């Protein structure tokens, strides 16, 4: 094409003299200006629309079924209701003020309120190579699933009204600022060069730590460590696991924000890390003297998905396999050894899996990004320097989530109360809080 333009310009110059030469000289500048004009890529847009729907499917019904199967029958419907409700609340808060706080470039920790209710966004607004409304919708699902993840720690005793109050406050003071710090240009972690491809800090460490704080404030379920509180349906948990894994391709590969090589890298890493983690968890069960279990395999799948989230675009398949396996074994040891000794009641092991594997992934990305481990880092990539950055970002994320969630839970407790009565807890939240049963037989 460039040669054709030269031929045309030379003919034009020969026939029109100096005026033609002047016109020809201006063509490269005009071409450069045209190339810099943002345009929508339909392939990227189609992939991001698909990714948004995939992440929504992770929540509804994926996460709801995964968590619900882990509970007793009398609390199954309450989990479905809680996940549905916090998802809807998160979506409304996101478009009202969340997107503005997270993705305006006002400061290192918070954006401003210039985009309240998306007032400066139109159908013609572009973010990268996709419509801005598509980007907003994609990020909306991240806010929703992070809030929904916290619910697993509080299951079987949290009050519905208190959970709704918590969700609004927590999203505002914890999630939106963390998203700004990591993903917004000028954000605190962004400027320091911290690596977080799809939300190791923003989503998983945040949800895990917040869930831990919440279950400590709520207290243990009646009968915890004294009675058998076994999952009522591992079939539901298995179905939820499958939906989460499939949807996670939208979560991780979608975070490339386009249908290119970055999405392909994130996809292969999401497959391999997760497979390695599932196998590692079941092997750990066998080594510990137990039978390899379906629940263990499902837990390993989630641990691997969590661990590879920050590293999905910053690793090769070898590094992804190692990261997934290591994170899975560490999460297994925490859930089966450390948690019983510590005695806290994290119903669905949100901290043990999302928090612990998220921390391992957030730190481990410093290694997986290195060319020596098959990562895409530059030839002069320094593991030590990046490791320091990752440790700092991980520590700040843990602290931010702990303090902010503590505030949110405390306010919710004061406003509506946070825990149901003993009578409702014994009856089950399905009837006691919602007047329905998950199963009528």
C-alpha positions, -999 to 999 in steps of 0.1 A, spaced: 0 0 0 28 24 8 44 18 -26 11 24 -44 8 57 -26 43 67 -36 35 60 -73 3 80 -72 21 109 -55 49 109 -80 25 110 -109 6 138 -92 37 158 -86 49 154 -122 16 167 -135 9 194 -109 44 207 -100 52 222 -67 16 222 -54 15 184 -60 48 179 -41 34 199 -12 3 178 -11 24 146 -12 45 159 16 15 163 38 1 128 32 22 110 58 10 135 85 -26 130 76 -22 92 75 -6 93 110 -35 114 123 -60 90 109 -42 60 124 -44 76 159 -81 81 158 -98 55 181 -119 30 162 -140 1 173 -127 -34 165 -157 -56 159 -137 -88 168 -125 -74 201 -160 -61 208 -176 -95 201 -151 -112 224 -157 -87 252 -195 -90 249 -190 -127 252 -166 -124 281 -191 -102 300 -218 -128 297 -194 -156 307 -185 -137 339 -221 -132 347 -227 -169 343 -199 -175 368 -221 -158 394 -255 -168 383 -258 -197 385 -222 -209 389 -211 -194 422 -246 -197 437 -247 -234 430 -211 -240 441 -217 -223 475 -253 -236 479 -242 -273 475 -217 -268 504 -245 -258 528 -272 -277 546 -305 -282 528 -323 -257 550 -300 -229 538 -297 -236 501 -323 -211 489 -309 -184 511 -276 -187 493 -292 -184 459 -311 -154 471 -280 -137 487 -259 -142 456 -287 -129 433 -293 -99 455 -258 -87 460 -251 -91 423 -280 -68 414 -270 -43 441 -234 -43 429 -245 -36 393 -267 -7 404 -240 8 426 -214 3 398 -232 24 373 -243 50 399 -208 59 413 -186 29 412 -173 32 377 -165 69 383 -145 61 415 -127 32 398 -118 46 364 -114 83 365 -79 95 369 -82 119 399 -56 104 422 -37 73 433 -64 58 455 -97 72 443 -112 85 411 -136 114 412 -174 117 408 -173 132 373 -189 102 358 -218 97 382 -245 76 365 -222 74 335 -232 109 326 -202 115 303 -205 82 285 -224 79 252 -230 51 227 -201 66 207 -176 66 236 -147 42 230 -124 25 255 -94 11 236 -109 -8 207 -143 -15 222 -173 7 231 -170 21 265 -204 7 275 -190 -28 269 -159 -21 290 -182 -7 318 -204 -38 316 -174 -61 318 -160 -44 348 -194 -44 364 -194 -82 365 -161 -81 383 -175 -59 410 -206 -81 413 -187 -114 416 -162 -100 441 -190 -90 464 -208 -123 459 -177 -142 468 -177 -127 503 -211 -142 509 -197 -177 512 -179 -169 544 -211 -156 561 -234 -184 550 -261 -200 572 -262 -171 598 -260 -137 581 -291 -115 580 -303 -105 545 -308 -68 553 -274 -65 569 -258 -82 539 -273 -56 516 -261 -27 537 -227 -42 539 -226 -47 501 -232 -10 494 -206 3 519 -180 -24 511 -181 -18 474 -178 19 479 -149 20 503 -130 -12 495 -137 -26 460 -139 6 439 -107 21 454 -87 -11 450 -99 -14 414 -87 21 408 -53 15 424 -47 -16 402 -63 -9 369 -67 29 364 -39 49 349 -24 68 377 -36 43 403 -13 35 433 -3 0 423 -5 8 386 22 34 389 44 12 410 43 -15 383 25 -42 402 13 -70 380 -23 -81 383 -37 -93 350 -73 -101 360 -78 -94 397 -56 -114 422 -56 -84 446 -88 -66 435 -110 -97 435 -96 -127 453 -74 -113 481 -100 -87 486 -129 -111 489 -109 -137 509 -97 -112 535 -131 -95 537 -148 -129 541 -124 -137 570 -132 -104 587 -169 -110 583 -169 -145 597 -149 -134 627 -174 -105 634 -204 -128 629 -191 -156 650 -193 -194 644 -224 -212 634 -244 -230 661 -228 -265 664 -196 -257 645 -169 -283 653 -195 -300 675 -220 -313 650 -217 -326 615 -224 -296 591 -219 -316 559 -226 -303 524 -260 -313 513 -253 -317 476 -218 -321 461 -236 -326 428 -246 -289 429 -211 -279 439 -197 -299 410 -221 -282 385 -211 -248 400 -174 -257 396 -179 -265 360 -197 -232 353 -171 -213 372 -143 -228 352 -160 -222 319 -169 -186 329 -134 -180 341 -122 -179 305 -142 -147 302 -127 -135 334 -91 -141 326 -89 -141 288 -114 -113 287 -91 -92 308 -69 -89 277 -97 -66 265 -94 -79 230 -94 -111 209 -57 -112 204 -26 -131 215 -30 -119 251 -64 -136 253 -49 -168 239 -21 -168 265 -45 -162 293 -67 -190 281 -40 -217 279 -27 -206 313 -62 -208 328 -65 -244 315 -32 -257 326 -29 -240 360 -64 -252 369 -58 -288 358 -25 -289 378 -42 -275 409 -71 -300 408 -46 -329 405 -24 -315 432 -52 -311 457 -63 -348 452 -27 -360 454 -23 -340 487 -54 -357 500 -39 -391 492 -5 -383 507 -23 -371 539 -40 -405 542 -74 -396 528 -93 -407 497 -91 -384 467 -125 -366 469 -148 -348 445 -149 -319 469 -111 -318 469 -110 -318 432 -135 -290 430 -116 -270 457 -84 -276 437 -100 -263 405 -110 -230 423 -76 -227 439 -59 -230 405 -83 -205 389 -77 -180 417 -39 -184 416 -36 -179 378 -59 -149 378 -31 -123 385 -7 -142 363 -29 -152 334 -11 -129 309 22 -129 328 32 -166 326 39 -194 301 22 -228 305 51 -242 325 49 -214 350 11 -217 351 13 -254 360 38 -248 388 19 -219 402 -14 -238 401 0 -268 418 19 -248 445 -11 -226 453 -34 -257 455 -12 -275 480 -8 -244 502 -45 -238 502 -52 -275 510 -28 -272 540 -45 -241 552 -80 -254 549 -73 -288 565 -46 -280 590 -44 -243 599 -82 -235 599 -92 -262 624 -64 -251 647 -74 -215 644 -110 -223 650 -128 -197 628 -159 -206 608 -154 -196 572 -183 -216 559 -172 -220 522 -135 -215 528 -134 -182 510 -103 -171 527 -87 -205 526 -91 -208 489 -96 -173 474 -75 -155 500 -46 -179 503 -44 -189 466 -48 -153 457 -19 -143 478 3 -171 463 -7 -160 428 -1 -123 435 34 -130 448 41 -159 424 35 -137 393 69 -122 400 84 -155 391 61 -167 363 66 -135 343 104 -142 340 116 -155 307 135 -182 325 102 -197 336 87 -193 302 71 -160 310 66 -130 286 88 -106 306 116 -86 289 151 -100 286 163 -76 314 134 -86 337 145 -86 373 126 -111 395 139 -95 428 127 -61 420 93 -73 408 90 -96 439 94 -66 461 67 -47 443 43 -77 444 49 -82 482 42 -46 488 10 -46 467 -2 -78 483 4 -64 518 -14 -32 511 -44 -51 495 -47 -73 526 -46 -43 549 -70 -22 528 -95 -51 526 -92 -59 563 -98 -24 576 -124 -14 550 -145 -46 554 -143 -42 592 -158 -8 588 -185 -20 564 -195 -50 586 -196 -28 618 -218 -2 601 -241 -29 588 -243 -44 623 -253 -11 638 -278 -2 611 -298 -35 607 -280 -61 627 -258 -87 610 -267 -121 624 -301 -138 624 -316 -149 657 -308 -184 671 -344 -195 663 -340 -185 626 -306 -201 624 -318 -234 638 -349 -234 615 -328 -224 585 -325 -192 566 -347 -205 538 -379 -203 558 -367 -180 585 -355 -152 563 -372 -158 529 -403 -179 536 -395 -204 510 -378 -238 506 -352 -248 480 -368 -283 479 -404 -292 485 -405 -329 492 
